[in-house]
Amino acid sequence: MPSMLVTCPETAHLEEVTVDDSSVGLLVRACSRFSPPCTVDCERTCTARIDRRRRAALLADDPTGVYGEETLVAIRI
């Protein structure tokens, strides 16, 4: 599982998040903001922003428009 440093939109602090890349986007497994890190209790806005940037980059590189469909998946854990 890869980890990355992101700025938390809620606290504006730099946090380390561990993510899984899935077909529906990034899934947060752990975040250094919470104790223990696996008890993530937030809206996960940080990874939603990363997903939007990645999708925009795919759209820019895809002349067929295959990645142009919008998908919204809400998973409450």
N, C-alpha and C positions, 0 to 999 in steps of 0.2 A: 504494500500500500504506500503510495507516494505521499510525502508531506510537503507543505508549502507555507511560506509566511504570507499572511494577508492582513490588511488593515480592517479591523472589525468595524462595520458600519454603525453599530450601536454604541461602542465605547471609544472609537477612534484610536485604539491601541493596536499594536502589532501582535498578532497571535499566530501560533503554529497550528495548522489544521492537517489532519490525516484524512485523505479522501480515497474513494474508489471511483474509477471512471466506468460508468455504465451506459447503456443505450439511451437512458433518459437524462443523462447529465452526470455531474459530480455528486456523489453521495458522501456526506461528512460522517466519518467514523469517530473522530476525536478532535477536541479543540482545547488548547492550553488555557482558555479562559475559564473552563469549568473544572471542578474537582469532584470526583475523578474525571479525567478528560473525556471519557466515553459517555458521560451524562450530559450530552449537548441539549440544552434547553433554550433554543432561540429559533428565529425564523430562517436561519441559514442564508441570509441575504448576500453574504460575501461570495459564496460559491454560485449563487444565481447570477451575480454580476460577471463572474469569470465565464460561466456558460454562455451568457449573451455575447461577450467579446469573442469567444471561440466560434459561436454560430455566425457572427458577422464576418469573421475571417473566412469561414468556409463559404459563405455566400459570395464574398468578393472573389474567391478562387473558382467558383462553380458556375460556368456559363449556362448549364442546363436548368438551374433553379431547383434541383432536387432538394436542396437543404432549405428552401424557402418556406416550407410549411411550418406554421407555429404549433408547438406542442406545449401543453401545460399539464404538469403532473404534480399533484400535491400529496406528499406522503407525511403523515403525522406519526411520529414514533414516540 
